[in-house]
Amino acid sequence: MAQLLVRNIEETVNRRLRERAARHGKSMEEEARDVLRAAVALEPGQPERLGSAIAARFAGVGLTESMWPEWEAELSRRIGR
């Protein structure tokens, strides 16, 4: 995984991130990752991808098995995994 170092963060931003992390029961680092993920998940003017929309819609349902094992096997074969 990549790393990112952000310098010169305003104290108010730092404090609010720390408070937000505490409310969510997370470390500041994990909270910052979540904030960044959300910020780039769907940029204005970009169409939402169908697969991502479906996955988001049914996240947390509790599926424990793959719905498309054949597709995953083919994808793994094509990308060399």
Gaussian input, Z-matrix of N, CA and C with variables (Angstrom, degrees):
# hf/3-21g

backbone

0 1
 N
 C     1     B1
 C     2     B2     1     A1
 N     3     B3     2     A2     1     D1
 C     4     B4     3     A3     2     D2
 C     5     B5     4     A4     3     D3
 N     6     B6     5     A5     4     D4
 C     7     B7     6     A6     5     D5
 C     8     B8     7     A7     6     D6
 N     9     B9     8     A8     7     D7
 C    10    B10     9     A9     8     D8
 C    11    B11    10    A10     9     D9
 N    12    B12    11    A11    10    D10
 C    13    B13    12    A12    11    D11
 C    14    B14    13    A13    12    D12
 N    15    B15    14    A14    13    D13
 C    16    B16    15    A15    14    D14
 C    17    B17    16    A16    15    D15
 N    18    B18    17    A17    16    D16
 C    19    B19    18    A18    17    D17
 C    20    B20    19    A19    18    D18
 N    21    B21    20    A20    19    D19
 C    22    B22    21    A21    20    D20
 C    23    B23    22    A22    21    D21
 N    24    B24    23    A23    22    D22
 C    25    B25    24    A24    23    D23
 C    26    B26    25    A25    24    D24
 N    27    B27    26    A26    25    D25
 C    28    B28    27    A27    26    D26
 C    29    B29    28    A28    27    D27
 N    30    B30    29    A29    28    D28
 C    31    B31    30    A30    29    D29
 C    32    B32    31    A31    30    D30
 N    33    B33    32    A32    31    D31
 C    34    B34    33    A33    32    D32
 C    35    B35    34    A34    33    D33
 N    36    B36    35    A35    34    D34
 C    37    B37    36    A36    35    D35
 C    38    B38    37    A37    36    D36
 N    39    B39    38    A38    37    D37
 C    40    B40    39    A39    38    D38
 C    41    B41    40    A40    39    D39
 N    42    B42    41    A41    40    D40
 C    43    B43    42    A42    41    D41
 C    44    B44    43    A43    42    D42
 N    45    B45    44    A44    43    D43
 C    46    B46    45    A45    44    D44
 C    47    B47    46    A46    45    D45
 N    48    B48    47    A47    46    D46
 C    49    B49    48    A48    47    D47
 C    50    B50    49    A49    48    D48
 N    51    B51    50    A50    49    D49
 C    52    B52    51    A51    50    D50
 C    53    B53    52    A52    51    D51
 N    54    B54    53    A53    52    D52
 C    55    B55    54    A54    53    D53
 C    56    B56    55    A55    54    D54
 N    57    B57    56    A56    55    D55
 C    58    B58    57    A57    56    D56
 C    59    B59    58    A58    57    D57
 N    60    B60    59    A59    58    D58
 C    61    B61    60    A60    59    D59
 C    62    B62    61    A61    60    D60
 N    63    B63    62    A62    61    D61
 C    64    B64    63    A63    62    D62
 C    65    B65    64    A64    63    D63
 N    66    B66    65    A65    64    D64
 C    67    B67    66    A66    65    D65
 C    68    B68    67    A67    66    D66
 N    69    B69    68    A68    67    D67
 C    70    B70    69    A69    68    D68
 C    71    B71    70    A70    69    D69
 N    72    B72    71    A71    70    D70
 C    73    B73    72    A72    71    D71
 C    74    B74    73    A73    72    D72
 N    75    B75    74    A74    73    D73
 C    76    B76    75    A75    74    D74
 C    77    B77    76    A76    75    D75
 N    78    B78    77    A77    76    D76
 C    79    B79    78    A78    77    D77
 C    80    B80    79    A79    78    D78
 N    81    B81    80    A80    79    D79
 C    82    B82    81    A81    80    D80
 C    83    B83    82    A82    81    D81
 N    84    B84    83    A83    82    D82
 C    85    B85    84    A84    83    D83
 C    86    B86    85    A85    84    D84
 N    87    B87    86    A86    85    D85
 C    88    B88    87    A87    86    D86
 C    89    B89    88    A88    87    D87
 N    90    B90    89    A89    88    D88
 C    91    B91    90    A90    89    D89
 C    92    B92    91    A91    90    D90
 N    93    B93    92    A92    91    D91
 C    94    B94    93    A93    92    D92
 C    95    B95    94    A94    93    D93
 N    96    B96    95    A95    94    D94
 C    97    B97    96    A96    95    D95
 C    98    B98    97    A97    96    D96
 N    99    B99    98    A98    97    D97
 C   100   B100    99    A99    98    D98
 C   101   B101   100   A100    99    D99
 N   102   B102   101   A101   100   D100
 C   103   B103   102   A102   101   D101
 C   104   B104   103   A103   102   D102
 N   105   B105   104   A104   103   D103
 C   106   B106   105   A105   104   D104
 C   107   B107   106   A106   105   D105
 N   108   B108   107   A107   106   D106
 C   109   B109   108   A108   107   D107
 C   110   B110   109   A109   108   D108
 N   111   B111   110   A110   109   D109
 C   112   B112   111   A111   110   D110
 C   113   B113   112   A112   111   D111
 N   114   B114   113   A113   112   D112
 C   115   B115   114   A114   113   D113
 C   116   B116   115   A115   114   D114
 N   117   B117   116   A116   115   D115
 C   118   B118   117   A117   116   D116
 C   119   B119   118   A118   117   D117
 N   120   B120   119   A119   118   D118
 C   121   B121   120   A120   119   D119
 C   122   B122   121   A121   120   D120
 N   123   B123   122   A122   121   D121
 C   124   B124   123   A123   122   D122
 C   125   B125   124   A124   123   D123
 N   126   B126   125   A125   124   D124
 C   127   B127   126   A126   125   D125
 C   128   B128   127   A127   126   D126
 N   129   B129   128   A128   127   D127
 C   130   B130   129   A129   128   D128
 C   131   B131   130   A130   129   D129
 N   132   B132   131   A131   130   D130
 C   133   B133   132   A132   131   D131
 C   134   B134   133   A133   132   D132
 N   135   B135   134   A134   133   D133
 C   136   B136   135   A135   134   D134
 C   137   B137   136   A136   135   D135
 N   138   B138   137   A137   136   D136
 C   139   B139   138   A138   137   D137
 C   140   B140   139   A139   138   D138
 N   141   B141   140   A140   139   D139
 C   142   B142   141   A141   140   D140
 C   143   B143   142   A142   141   D141
 N   144   B144   143   A143   142   D142
 C   145   B145   144   A144   143   D143
 C   146   B146   145   A145   144   D144
 N   147   B147   146   A146   145   D145
 C   148   B148   147   A147   146   D146
 C   149   B149   148   A148   147   D147
 N   150   B150   149   A149   148   D148
 C   151   B151   150   A150   149   D149
 C   152   B152   151   A151   150   D150
 N   153   B153   152   A152   151   D151
 C   154   B154   153   A153   152   D152
 C   155   B155   154   A154   153   D153
 N   156   B156   155   A155   154   D154
 C   157   B157   156   A156   155   D155
 C   158   B158   157   A157   156   D156
 N   159   B159   158   A158   157   D157
 C   160   B160   159   A159   158   D158
 C   161   B161   160   A160   159   D159
 N   162   B162   161   A161   160   D160
 C   163   B163   162   A162   161   D161
 C   164   B164   163   A163   162   D162
 N   165   B165   164   A164   163   D163
 C   166   B166   165   A165   164   D164
 C   167   B167   166   A166   165   D165
 N   168   B168   167   A167   166   D166
 C   169   B169   168   A168   167   D167
 C   170   B170   169   A169   168   D168
 N   171   B171   170   A170   169   D169
 C   172   B172   171   A171   170   D170
 C   173   B173   172   A172   171   D171
 N   174   B174   173   A173   172   D172
 C   175   B175   174   A174   173   D173
 C   176   B176   175   A175   174   D174
 N   177   B177   176   A176   175   D175
 C   178   B178   177   A177   176   D176
 C   179   B179   178   A178   177   D177
 N   180   B180   179   A179   178   D178
 C   181   B181   180   A180   179   D179
 C   182   B182   181   A181   180   D180
 N   183   B183   182   A182   181   D181
 C   184   B184   183   A183   182   D182
 C   185   B185   184   A184   183   D183
 N   186   B186   185   A185   184   D184
 C   187   B187   186   A186   185   D185
 C   188   B188   187   A187   186   D186
 N   189   B189   188   A188   187   D187
 C   190   B190   189   A189   188   D188
 C   191   B191   190   A190   189   D189
 N   192   B192   191   A191   190   D190
 C   193   B193   192   A192   191   D191
 C   194   B194   193   A193   192   D192
 N   195   B195   194   A194   193   D193
 C   196   B196   195   A195   194   D194
 C   197   B197   196   A196   195   D195
 N   198   B198   197   A197   196   D196
 C   199   B199   198   A198   197   D197
 C   200   B200   199   A199   198   D198
 N   201   B201   200   A200   199   D199
 C   202   B202   201   A201   200   D200
 C   203   B203   202   A202   201   D201
 N   204   B204   203   A203   202   D202
 C   205   B205   204   A204   203   D203
 C   206   B206   205   A205   204   D204
 N   207   B207   206   A206   205   D205
 C   208   B208   207   A207   206   D206
 C   209   B209   208   A208   207   D207
 N   210   B210   209   A209   208   D208
 C   211   B211   210   A210   209   D209
 C   212   B212   211   A211   210   D210
 N   213   B213   212   A212   211   D211
 C   214   B214   213   A213   212   D212
 C   215   B215   214   A214   213   D213
 N   216   B216   215   A215   214   D214
 C   217   B217   216   A216   215   D215
 C   218   B218   217   A217   216   D216
 N   219   B219   218   A218   217   D217
 C   220   B220   219   A219   218   D218
 C   221   B221   220   A220   219   D219
 N   222   B222   221   A221   220   D220
 C   223   B223   222   A222   221   D221
 C   224   B224   223   A223   222   D222
 N   225   B225   224   A224   223   D223
 C   226   B226   225   A225   224   D224
 C   227   B227   226   A226   225   D225
 N   228   B228   227   A227   226   D226
 C   229   B229   228   A228   227   D227
 C   230   B230   229   A229   228   D228
 N   231   B231   230   A230   229   D229
 C   232   B232   231   A231   230   D230
 C   233   B233   232   A232   231   D231
 N   234   B234   233   A233   232   D232
 C   235   B235   234   A234   233   D233
 C   236   B236   235   A235   234   D234
 N   237   B237   236   A236   235   D235
 C   238   B238   237   A237   236   D236
 C   239   B239   238   A238   237   D237
 N   240   B240   239   A239   238   D238
 C   241   B241   240   A240   239   D239
 C   242   B242   241   A241   240   D240

   B1=1.4493
   B2=1.5239
   B3=1.2860
   B4=1.4584
   B5=1.5199
   B6=1.3171
   B7=1.4609
   B8=1.5136
   B9=1.3147
   B10=1.4553
   B11=1.5217
   B12=1.3014
   B13=1.4597
   B14=1.5178
   B15=1.3208
   B16=1.4604
   B17=1.5166
   B18=1.3060
   B19=1.4701
   B20=1.5240
   B21=1.3168
   B22=1.4682
   B23=1.5275
   B24=1.3188
   B25=1.4619
   B26=1.5250
   B27=1.3096
   B28=1.4572
   B29=1.5270
   B30=1.3120
   B31=1.4631
   B32=1.5218
   B33=1.3252
   B34=1.4704
   B35=1.5284
   B36=1.3122
   B37=1.4685
   B38=1.5262
   B39=1.3115
   B40=1.4591
   B41=1.5268
   B42=1.3233
   B43=1.4671
   B44=1.5220
   B45=1.3324
   B46=1.4680
   B47=1.5307
   B48=1.3199
   B49=1.4584
   B50=1.5244
   B51=1.3228
   B52=1.4658
   B53=1.5326
   B54=1.3396
   B55=1.4642
   B56=1.5312
   B57=1.3330
   B58=1.4674
   B59=1.5292
   B60=1.3181
   B61=1.4651
   B62=1.5239
   B63=1.3152
   B64=1.4642
   B65=1.5277
   B66=1.3269
   B67=1.4719
   B68=1.5225
   B69=1.3265
   B70=1.4652
   B71=1.5276
   B72=1.3278
   B73=1.4599
   B74=1.5177
   B75=1.3340
   B76=1.4634
   B77=1.5161
   B78=1.3190
   B79=1.4554
   B80=1.5293
   B81=1.3078
   B82=1.4709
   B83=1.5204
   B84=1.3201
   B85=1.4619
   B86=1.5267
   B87=1.3274
   B88=1.4630
   B89=1.5255
   B90=1.3111
   B91=1.4687
   B92=1.5218
   B93=1.3214
   B94=1.4678
   B95=1.5256
   B96=1.3377
   B97=1.4663
   B98=1.5247
   B99=1.3330
   B100=1.4621
   B101=1.5265
   B102=1.3191
   B103=1.4625
   B104=1.5295
   B105=1.3254
   B106=1.4659
   B107=1.5209
   B108=1.3279
   B109=1.4745
   B110=1.5240
   B111=1.3174
   B112=1.4650
   B113=1.5266
   B114=1.3203
   B115=1.4644
   B116=1.5211
   B117=1.3085
   B118=1.4659
   B119=1.5241
   B120=1.3237
   B121=1.4621
   B122=1.5234
   B123=1.2866
   B124=1.4618
   B125=1.5144
   B126=1.2987
   B127=1.4540
   B128=1.5218
   B129=1.3357
   B130=1.4642
   B131=1.5312
   B132=1.3153
   B133=1.4470
   B134=1.5105
   B135=1.3381
   B136=1.4612
   B137=1.5327
   B138=1.3297
   B139=1.4535
   B140=1.5266
   B141=1.3183
   B142=1.4567
   B143=1.5251
   B144=1.3007
   B145=1.4568
   B146=1.5150
   B147=1.3156
   B148=1.4621
   B149=1.5207
   B150=1.3297
   B151=1.4605
   B152=1.5145
   B153=1.3259
   B154=1.4640
   B155=1.5230
   B156=1.3194
   B157=1.4643
   B158=1.5290
   B159=1.3323
   B160=1.4650
   B161=1.5289
   B162=1.3332
   B163=1.4689
   B164=1.5214
   B165=1.3343
   B166=1.4620
   B167=1.5230
   B168=1.3173
   B169=1.4591
   B170=1.5233
   B171=1.3289
   B172=1.4529
   B173=1.5255
   B174=1.3108
   B175=1.4629
   B176=1.5299
   B177=1.2995
   B178=1.4557
   B179=1.5117
   B180=1.3238
   B181=1.4610
   B182=1.5218
   B183=1.3242
   B184=1.4502
   B185=1.5104
   B186=1.3223
   B187=1.4587
   B188=1.5180
   B189=1.3088
   B190=1.4593
   B191=1.5172
   B192=1.3287
   B193=1.4510
   B194=1.5197
   B195=1.3114
   B196=1.4462
   B197=1.5204
   B198=1.3208
   B199=1.4499
   B200=1.5279
   B201=1.3387
   B202=1.4516
   B203=1.5207
   B204=1.3420
   B205=1.4634
   B206=1.5281
   B207=1.3349
   B208=1.4655
   B209=1.5227
   B210=1.3029
   B211=1.4551
   B212=1.5262
   B213=1.3255
   B214=1.4631
   B215=1.5206
   B216=1.3391
   B217=1.4596
   B218=1.5246
   B219=1.3151
   B220=1.4689
   B221=1.5236
   B222=1.3159
   B223=1.4559
   B224=1.5252
   B225=1.3191
   B226=1.4564
   B227=1.5222
   B228=1.3427
   B229=1.4640
   B230=1.5250
   B231=1.3410
   B232=1.4675
   B233=1.5252
   B234=1.3191
   B235=1.4667
   B236=1.5091
   B237=1.3185
   B238=1.4579
   B239=1.5090
   B240=1.2935
   B241=1.4698
   B242=1.4901
   A1=109.30
   A2=114.67
   A3=121.10
   A4=110.38
   A5=114.76
   A6=120.88
   A7=108.54
   A8=115.48
   A9=121.84
   A10=108.25
   A11=116.42
   A12=121.86
   A13=107.24
   A14=116.47
   A15=121.22
   A16=107.87
   A17=116.05
   A18=121.22
   A19=110.54
   A20=114.44
   A21=122.73
   A22=113.43
   A23=116.17
   A24=120.69
   A25=107.78
   A26=115.37
   A27=119.70
   A28=110.09
   A29=116.76
   A30=121.30
   A31=111.22
   A32=118.02
   A33=119.47
   A34=111.02
   A35=117.50
   A36=120.93
   A37=109.57
   A38=116.71
   A39=121.58
   A40=110.94
   A41=116.46
   A42=121.13
   A43=111.21
   A44=116.41
   A45=119.70
   A46=111.57
   A47=117.25
   A48=120.30
   A49=110.45
   A50=116.94
   A51=121.39
   A52=110.10
   A53=117.18
   A54=121.14
   A55=111.36
   A56=115.51
   A57=120.38
   A58=110.55
   A59=116.34
   A60=121.03
   A61=110.28
   A62=116.74
   A63=120.78
   A64=111.13
   A65=116.95
   A66=120.46
   A67=111.50
   A68=116.17
   A69=120.92
   A70=112.75
   A71=116.93
   A72=120.58
   A73=113.18
   A74=116.58
   A75=121.98
   A76=110.04
   A77=114.88
   A78=119.38
   A79=107.92
   A80=116.34
   A81=119.79
   A82=110.56
   A83=116.26
   A84=120.15
   A85=111.18
   A86=117.32
   A87=120.35
   A88=110.82
   A89=116.72
   A90=120.25
   A91=110.28
   A92=116.96
   A93=120.47
   A94=110.36
   A95=117.48
   A96=120.16
   A97=110.62
   A98=116.75
   A99=120.42
   A100=111.67
   A101=116.38
   A102=120.74
   A103=110.31
   A104=116.86
   A105=120.59
   A106=111.27
   A107=117.31
   A108=119.82
   A109=110.56
   A110=116.17
   A111=120.40
   A112=111.25
   A113=116.46
   A114=120.42
   A115=112.37
   A116=117.16
   A117=119.45
   A118=113.13
   A119=117.57
   A120=120.66
   A121=111.81
   A122=117.32
   A123=121.00
   A124=107.98
   A125=115.36
   A126=120.46
   A127=109.82
   A128=118.05
   A129=120.85
   A130=111.46
   A131=115.83
   A132=120.54
   A133=114.41
   A134=117.38
   A135=121.47
   A136=108.11
   A137=117.37
   A138=118.20
   A139=110.76
   A140=116.15
   A141=120.02
   A142=108.42
   A143=116.47
   A144=120.45
   A145=109.14
   A146=115.52
   A147=121.18
   A148=112.39
   A149=116.96
   A150=119.79
   A151=112.13
   A152=116.66
   A153=120.83
   A154=110.90
   A155=116.23
   A156=119.94
   A157=110.49
   A158=116.78
   A159=120.44
   A160=110.49
   A161=116.64
   A162=120.34
   A163=110.87
   A164=117.21
   A165=120.54
   A166=111.15
   A167=116.00
   A168=120.79
   A169=111.68
   A170=117.23
   A171=121.08
   A172=113.31
   A173=117.98
   A174=121.41
   A175=108.99
   A176=115.63
   A177=120.06
   A178=115.15
   A179=117.68
   A180=120.52
   A181=110.78
   A182=116.13
   A183=119.25
   A184=114.86
   A185=117.54
   A186=118.85
   A187=108.52
   A188=116.31
   A189=120.28
   A190=112.15
   A191=117.48
   A192=121.38
   A193=109.90
   A194=115.00
   A195=120.01
   A196=110.09
   A197=116.00
   A198=120.39
   A199=111.18
   A200=116.72
   A201=121.05
   A202=111.39
   A203=118.64
   A204=119.41
   A205=112.89
   A206=117.66
   A207=119.72
   A208=110.53
   A209=117.29
   A210=121.89
   A211=110.50
   A212=116.21
   A213=119.76
   A214=111.10
   A215=117.13
   A216=120.37
   A217=110.75
   A218=116.95
   A219=120.97
   A220=110.78
   A221=117.19
   A222=120.75
   A223=110.65
   A224=117.26
   A225=121.63
   A226=110.70
   A227=116.66
   A228=120.15
   A229=110.85
   A230=116.22
   A231=119.59
   A232=112.94
   A233=117.36
   A234=118.39
   A235=112.67
   A236=116.36
   A237=120.27
   A238=115.50
   A239=119.05
   A240=121.68
   A241=110.90
   D1=151.14
   D2=179.01
   D3=-80.64
   D4=161.70
   D5=175.87
   D6=-121.94
   D7=154.07
   D8=-179.15
   D9=-138.29
   D10=127.35
   D11=176.96
   D12=-110.24
   D13=124.09
   D14=-179.39
   D15=-114.68
   D16=119.15
   D17=-179.40
   D18=-102.34
   D19=163.02
   D20=172.96
   D21=58.69
   D22=44.46
   D23=175.13
   D24=-80.76
   D25=132.85
   D26=179.44
   D27=-59.88
   D28=145.49
   D29=-177.86
   D30=-60.21
   D31=-36.56
   D32=179.30
   D33=-65.75
   D34=-38.55
   D35=177.45
   D36=-65.48
   D37=-44.18
   D38=178.70
   D39=-60.00
   D40=-45.53
   D41=179.81
   D42=-63.68
   D43=-45.51
   D44=-179.25
   D45=-64.63
   D46=-37.52
   D47=177.27
   D48=-65.63
   D49=-41.87
   D50=177.97
   D51=-61.89
   D52=-43.96
   D53=179.51
   D54=-65.73
   D55=-41.46
   D56=179.07
   D57=-63.45
   D58=-42.80
   D59=178.34
   D60=-60.98
   D61=-42.76
   D62=179.44
   D63=-63.22
   D64=-41.79
   D65=178.33
   D66=-61.70
   D67=-35.61
   D68=-178.52
   D69=-90.88
   D70=-0.20
   D71=178.93
   D72=67.46
   D73=35.42
   D74=-177.32
   D75=-125.47
   D76=165.93
   D77=171.99
   D78=-75.46
   D79=161.03
   D80=176.52
   D81=-60.52
   D82=-37.63
   D83=-178.59
   D84=-63.72
   D85=-45.19
   D86=178.97
   D87=-66.66
   D88=-39.26
   D89=178.10
   D90=-62.72
   D91=-42.12
   D92=178.30
   D93=-62.71
   D94=-40.63
   D95=176.94
   D96=-60.50
   D97=-43.95
   D98=179.62
   D99=-62.77
   D100=-41.90
   D101=178.83
   D102=-62.48
   D103=-44.47
   D104=179.19
   D105=-65.43
   D106=-41.83
   D107=177.93
   D108=-59.00
   D109=-46.09
   D110=-179.08
   D111=-64.52
   D112=-37.09
   D113=-177.75
   D114=-66.56
   D115=-33.04
   D116=-177.55
   D117=-103.34
   D118=-0.74
   D119=-176.89
   D120=-60.75
   D121=-45.58
   D122=-179.69
   D123=-144.35
   D124=101.27
   D125=-179.54
   D126=-80.75
   D127=148.09
   D128=-179.80
   D129=-54.65
   D130=136.62
   D131=178.16
   D132=86.18
   D133=-7.72
   D134=179.30
   D135=-96.35
   D136=130.86
   D137=177.20
   D138=-69.38
   D139=143.23
   D140=177.45
   D141=-72.44
   D142=138.59
   D143=179.28
   D144=-79.11
   D145=137.01
   D146=-175.17
   D147=-58.05
   D148=-47.05
   D149=-179.26
   D150=-60.77
   D151=-41.17
   D152=178.62
   D153=-66.21
   D154=-39.02
   D155=179.34
   D156=-64.79
   D157=-42.37
   D158=179.50
   D159=-65.71
   D160=-45.18
   D161=179.74
   D162=-61.12
   D163=-42.83
   D164=179.60
   D165=-65.22
   D166=-39.57
   D167=-178.43
   D168=-62.20
   D169=-37.08
   D170=-175.58
   D171=-107.48
   D172=13.69
   D173=177.57
   D174=-62.49
   D175=138.24
   D176=177.49
   D177=84.36
   D178=3.45
   D179=179.97
   D180=-69.50
   D181=-30.74
   D182=176.56
   D183=107.15
   D184=18.66
   D185=176.06
   D186=-66.03
   D187=133.14
   D188=-179.79
   D189=-112.50
   D190=-10.80
   D191=179.41
   D192=-119.51
   D193=153.13
   D194=178.53
   D195=-66.27
   D196=142.22
   D197=176.33
   D198=-86.42
   D199=-18.26
   D200=-175.49
   D201=-134.64
   D202=64.57
   D203=-177.08
   D204=-62.66
   D205=-34.71
   D206=179.42
   D207=-66.36
   D208=-42.19
   D209=179.41
   D210=-63.87
   D211=-43.44
   D212=179.72
   D213=-64.33
   D214=-38.29
   D215=177.95
   D216=-64.30
   D217=-42.18
   D218=178.85
   D219=-66.04
   D220=-42.12
   D221=178.62
   D222=-62.35
   D223=-44.77
   D224=178.22
   D225=-60.63
   D226=-40.97
   D227=178.94
   D228=-63.42
   D229=-41.33
   D230=-177.20
   D231=-69.83
   D232=-33.90
   D233=-179.59
   D234=-95.23
   D235=2.80
   D236=172.75
   D237=79.32
   D238=33.53
   D239=177.94
   D240=-100.25

